[in-house]
Amino acid sequence: MKITLAHGSGGMATAELIDKVFAERFSNPALDMTEDCAVVDGSKKIAVTTDSFVVTPLEYKGGDIGRLCICGTVNDLLMRGAFPKYITCGFIIEEGMDTEQLERIASSAADTAKEAGVAIIAGDTKVIEGKGGLYINTAGVGFVPENVNISAALCRPGDAVVLSGNLGDHHAAILSHRMGIENDIESDNAPLVGMVSAMLDAGLDIHAMRDVTRGGLGTVLNELASASNCGFEIYEDSIPVSSGTASFAAILGLDTMHMGNEGRLVAVLPKEQAERACSIMRGCKYGENAAIIGTACEKSGVSTRIGGRRNVSALMGEGLPRIC
């Protein structure tokens, strides 16, 4: 069945679409009440985020927009030490979309939410004119333990920088698909709940965390530098990159420092805890290639050294393709 504008009318066709595609997959006590809003248990200290996902193609090697929207929202909460609890999903569907594809994407979102331990407690569907595309808007809520304080402003000179895995795989997977290039590169899109939980449970004094998404590692480190008035020196030859993505980037003239991921994080913490943090990451799902990649320093900005030295800026212009 193809989506039509009638599916966005708010009438019987809308109800049928919600029942057929979303209700069973996203089922939980709060959502099943079908009220205009969900009433759920709260916390003294909460984290809230919102995001929108417009990636093309909707399905790609290693994932799809359904998995991506959950991973992106969950990981944003985790970067402040919040444990994700609730998510909302708004689906903006272009007429002509096949419901079989929509069902696959909804199932993927539901499976990823289950993996991340979050409940999709509210949602919305709108149908617009178009050519069969899909956009998803999310909001996420997480609870922050009272003893956790993680912020970019807390980076200090001498801190170590630890990266949880290979750079650029999501970017390379999306671009490969769009360019019709056949390779084995798969997206790294993943919820990092287990990894962050393991580090916090181990009592690590994490000063800052960021997920490496749009703009890549170079942009993330420049944002951290700006927020903390620190600088970062990165050991470029220590940055993990898969051979497939490295070759792909070299052929197209891409800099892996500005290629995006959707399942990688950077943690900044005291240097004496860096080896332990790296070991914990490697013991977690999605962290097997974690590495210590640099040090925070007094000088503002980001530089790398591979025998020489170069400055790394935030991404300038549009980092094609749009990866989320």
C-alpha positions as CSV (number, residue, x, y, z in Angstrom):
1,M,0.0,0.0,0.0
2,K,1.2,3.5,-0.8
3,I,0.8,6.5,1.6
4,T,-1.7,9.1,0.4
5,L,-2.6,12.5,1.7
6,A,-5.7,10.9,3.3
7,H,-3.4,9.1,5.7
8,G,-2.6,12.6,7.2
9,S,-6.2,13.8,7.4
10,G,-6.7,12.8,11.1
11,G,-9.6,10.6,10.1
12,M,-10.1,6.8,9.6
13,A,-7.1,6.5,7.2
14,T,-4.8,8.1,9.8
15,A,-6.2,5.8,12.5
16,E,-5.6,2.7,10.3
17,L,-2.1,3.8,9.5
18,I,-1.2,4.3,13.2
19,D,-2.8,0.9,14.1
20,K,-1.1,-1.0,11.3
21,V,2.4,0.5,11.5
22,F,3.1,2.1,14.8
23,A,0.7,1.0,17.6
24,E,1.9,-2.6,18.0
25,R,5.6,-1.9,17.4
26,F,5.8,1.0,19.9
27,S,3.3,-0.4,22.4
28,N,3.9,0.4,26.1
29,P,1.5,1.4,29.0
30,A,1.9,5.2,28.5
31,L,1.5,5.1,24.7
32,D,-1.4,2.6,24.7
33,M,-3.6,5.1,26.6
34,T,-3.7,7.1,23.4
35,E,-4.1,10.4,25.3
36,D,-2.9,13.8,23.9
37,C,0.1,13.6,26.2
38,A,1.8,11.0,28.3
39,V,2.1,11.2,32.1
40,V,5.2,9.4,33.4
41,D,7.4,9.2,36.4
42,G,9.9,12.0,36.7
43,S,13.2,12.8,38.5
44,K,14.7,15.7,40.4
45,K,17.3,16.3,37.6
46,I,16.3,15.6,34.0
47,A,17.9,16.1,30.6
48,V,15.9,17.0,27.5
49,T,16.9,16.9,23.9
50,T,15.2,17.2,20.5
51,D,16.4,16.3,17.0
52,S,15.2,15.8,13.4
53,F,16.3,13.2,10.9
54,V,16.3,13.8,7.2
55,V,18.8,11.3,5.9
56,T,18.8,10.0,2.3
57,P,18.7,7.0,1.7
58,L,16.1,6.0,4.3
59,E,17.7,2.5,4.4
60,Y,21.5,1.9,4.1
61,K,24.1,-0.7,5.0
62,G,24.0,-1.2,8.7
63,G,20.9,0.8,9.5
64,D,18.0,3.0,8.5
65,I,16.4,6.3,9.6
66,G,14.4,4.4,12.3
67,R,17.5,3.1,14.0
68,L,19.2,6.4,13.5
69,C,16.5,8.5,15.1
70,I,16.7,6.5,18.3
71,C,20.5,6.3,18.4
72,G,20.9,10.0,17.8
73,T,18.4,11.0,20.5
74,V,19.7,8.5,23.1
75,N,23.3,9.4,22.6
76,D,22.7,13.1,23.0
77,L,21.2,12.5,26.4
78,L,24.1,10.1,27.4
79,M,26.7,12.8,26.6
80,R,25.6,14.7,29.7
81,G,25.5,11.5,31.9
82,A,21.7,11.2,31.6
83,F,20.2,7.8,31.5
84,P,17.6,7.8,28.6
85,K,14.1,6.9,29.6
86,Y,11.5,8.4,27.2
87,I,11.3,9.3,23.5
88,T,8.7,10.9,21.3
89,C,8.7,10.3,17.5
90,G,6.9,12.5,14.9
91,F,6.8,10.9,11.4
92,I,6.4,13.3,8.5
93,I,5.6,11.1,5.5
94,E,5.6,12.1,1.9
95,E,2.7,10.7,-0.1
96,G,3.7,7.7,-2.3
97,M,5.8,6.1,0.4
98,D,5.3,2.3,0.5
99,T,3.9,1.1,3.8
100,E,6.1,-2.0,3.7
101,Q,9.2,0.3,3.9
102,L,7.5,2.3,6.7
103,E,6.8,-0.9,8.6
104,R,10.5,-1.9,8.3
105,I,11.6,1.5,9.6
106,A,9.1,1.5,12.5
107,S,10.3,-2.0,13.5
108,S,13.9,-0.9,13.4
109,A,13.1,2.1,15.6
110,A,11.2,-0.2,18.0
111,D,14.0,-2.7,18.2
112,T,16.6,0.0,18.8
113,A,14.5,1.6,21.5
114,K,14.3,-1.8,23.2
115,E,18.1,-2.2,22.9
116,A,18.6,1.2,24.4
117,G,16.1,0.7,27.2
118,V,13.8,3.6,26.3
119,A,10.1,3.8,25.8
120,I,8.5,5.6,22.8
121,I,5.7,7.3,24.8
122,A,4.2,9.7,22.3
123,G,4.1,10.2,18.6
124,D,2.5,12.0,15.6
125,T,2.1,11.4,11.9
126,K,1.7,13.9,9.2
127,V,1.5,13.3,5.4
128,I,2.6,15.9,3.0
129,E,3.0,16.1,-0.8
130,G,6.2,14.6,-2.1
131,K,7.9,11.7,-3.7
132,G,7.8,9.0,-1.0
133,G,10.3,10.4,1.5
134,L,10.2,10.4,5.3
135,Y,11.4,12.7,8.0
136,I,11.4,12.0,11.8
137,N,11.4,14.4,14.6
138,T,12.2,13.2,18.1
139,A,12.4,14.5,21.7
140,G,14.2,12.6,24.4
141,V,14.1,12.7,28.2
142,G,16.7,11.2,30.5
143,F,17.4,11.2,34.2
144,V,20.7,12.5,35.6
145,P,22.1,10.9,38.8
146,E,22.7,13.5,41.5
147,N,26.5,12.8,41.6
148,V,27.0,13.1,37.9
149,N,28.2,16.4,36.3
150,I,29.5,16.2,32.8
151,S,30.0,19.3,30.7
152,A,32.3,20.6,27.9
153,A,33.1,23.5,30.3
154,L,34.9,21.1,32.6
155,C,37.7,20.1,30.3
156,R,41.1,20.8,31.9
157,P,44.7,21.0,30.5
158,G,46.3,17.6,30.9
159,D,43.1,15.7,30.4
160,A,43.2,12.7,28.1
161,V,41.0,12.3,25.0
162,V,39.6,8.9,24.4
163,L,37.7,7.9,21.2
164,S,35.4,4.9,21.3
165,G,35.9,3.5,17.8
166,N,36.6,4.0,14.1
167,L,35.9,7.3,12.5
168,G,33.8,8.0,9.4
169,D,32.0,4.7,8.9
170,H,28.4,6.2,8.9
171,H,29.4,9.0,6.6
172,A,31.1,6.6,4.2
173,A,28.2,4.2,4.2
174,I,25.7,6.9,3.3
175,L,27.9,8.5,0.7
176,S,28.7,5.1,-0.9
177,H,25.0,4.3,-1.2
178,R,24.2,7.7,-2.8
179,M,27.0,7.4,-5.3
180,G,26.3,3.8,-6.2
181,I,29.7,2.6,-5.0
182,E,29.8,-1.0,-3.9
183,N,31.8,-1.8,-0.8
184,D,31.5,-3.5,2.6
185,I,31.3,-0.3,4.7
186,E,28.5,-0.4,7.2
187,S,27.1,2.5,9.3
188,D,28.2,2.5,12.9
189,N,24.8,3.8,14.1
190,A,24.4,2.5,17.7
191,P,23.0,3.4,21.1
192,L,25.8,3.8,23.5
193,V,23.9,3.2,26.8
194,G,25.9,0.2,27.8
195,M,29.3,1.9,27.3
196,V,28.4,5.1,29.2
197,S,26.8,3.1,32.0
198,A,29.9,1.0,32.3
199,M,32.2,4.0,32.6
200,L,30.0,5.8,35.2
201,D,29.5,2.6,37.2
202,A,33.3,2.2,37.3
203,G,33.5,5.6,39.0
204,L,35.4,7.4,36.2
205,D,35.7,11.2,36.6
206,I,34.5,12.0,33.1
207,H,34.8,15.8,32.5
208,A,33.1,15.9,29.1
209,M,31.6,13.7,26.4
210,R,30.4,14.3,22.9
211,D,29.1,12.0,20.2
212,V,30.9,12.4,16.9
213,T,28.2,13.2,14.5
214,R,27.8,16.0,11.9
215,G,31.1,17.8,11.3
216,G,33.2,14.9,12.6
217,L,35.9,14.8,15.2
218,G,37.5,18.0,14.2
219,T,34.2,20.0,14.8
220,V,33.6,18.2,18.1
221,L,37.0,19.0,19.4
222,N,36.7,22.7,18.4
223,E,33.4,22.9,20.1
224,L,34.9,21.5,23.3
225,A,37.9,23.9,23.0
226,S,35.5,26.9,22.7
227,A,33.4,25.8,25.6
228,S,36.3,25.1,28.0
229,N,39.0,27.6,26.8
230,C,41.3,24.6,26.4
231,G,43.1,23.4,23.4
232,F,43.6,19.8,22.2
233,E,46.6,18.1,20.7
234,I,45.6,15.0,18.8
235,Y,47.8,12.1,17.9
236,E,46.6,11.6,14.3
237,D,48.4,8.2,13.9
238,S,46.4,6.9,16.9
239,I,43.0,7.6,15.5
240,P,41.2,4.4,14.6
241,V,39.9,4.3,11.0
242,S,38.9,1.1,9.2
243,S,40.9,0.2,6.1
244,G,37.7,0.4,3.9
245,T,36.8,3.8,5.1
246,A,40.4,5.1,4.9
247,S,40.6,3.9,1.3
248,F,37.2,5.4,0.4
249,A,38.1,8.7,1.9
250,A,41.5,8.8,0.1
251,I,39.9,8.1,-3.3
252,L,37.4,10.9,-2.8
253,G,39.7,13.3,-1.1
254,L,37.8,13.3,2.2
255,D,39.4,14.1,5.6
256,T,38.3,11.5,8.1
257,M,38.6,14.2,10.8
258,H,35.5,15.8,9.3
259,M,33.5,12.6,8.5
260,G,30.5,11.9,10.7
261,N,29.5,8.9,12.8
262,E,26.4,7.9,14.7
263,G,27.8,5.5,17.2
264,R,31.0,6.9,18.5
265,L,31.9,9.2,21.4
266,V,34.8,11.2,22.7
267,A,35.4,11.3,26.4
268,V,37.7,13.8,28.1
269,L,38.9,12.8,31.6
270,P,42.0,12.8,33.8
271,K,45.0,11.3,32.1
272,E,45.5,8.7,34.9
273,Q,42.1,7.3,34.1
274,A,42.5,7.1,30.3
275,E,43.8,3.5,30.1
276,R,41.0,2.3,32.3
277,A,38.4,4.2,30.3
278,C,39.8,2.8,27.0
279,S,39.8,-0.8,28.5
280,I,36.1,-0.4,29.6
281,M,35.1,0.9,26.2
282,R,36.8,-2.0,24.4
283,G,34.9,-4.4,26.7
284,C,31.6,-3.0,25.6
285,K,29.5,-3.5,22.5
286,Y,30.5,-0.9,19.9
287,G,33.7,0.0,21.6
288,E,36.2,-2.7,20.5
289,N,38.5,-0.2,18.6
290,A,38.6,2.5,21.3
291,A,41.8,4.4,21.6
292,I,43.5,7.2,23.5
293,I,43.9,9.9,20.8
294,G,45.1,13.1,22.4
295,T,45.6,15.5,25.3
296,A,43.9,18.7,26.4
297,C,46.4,21.6,26.6
298,E,46.6,25.3,27.4
299,K,46.7,26.6,23.9
300,S,43.2,27.1,22.4
301,G,42.3,25.2,19.3
302,V,43.0,21.8,17.9
303,S,46.2,20.5,16.3
304,T,47.5,17.1,15.2
305,R,50.9,15.7,15.0
306,I,52.2,13.0,12.8
307,G,55.8,14.1,12.8
308,G,54.7,17.6,11.9
309,R,51.8,19.6,13.1
310,R,48.6,21.0,11.5
311,N,45.7,22.9,12.8
312,V,42.2,21.4,12.5
313,S,39.2,23.7,12.2
314,A,35.5,23.0,12.6
315,L,33.8,21.9,9.4
316,M,33.5,24.7,6.9
317,G,30.5,24.7,4.6
318,E,28.2,21.7,3.9
319,G,29.6,18.3,4.8
320,L,27.9,16.3,2.0
321,P,26.0,14.1,2.2
322,R,23.6,14.9,5.0
323,I,24.2,12.0,7.4
324,C,21.3,12.2,9.8
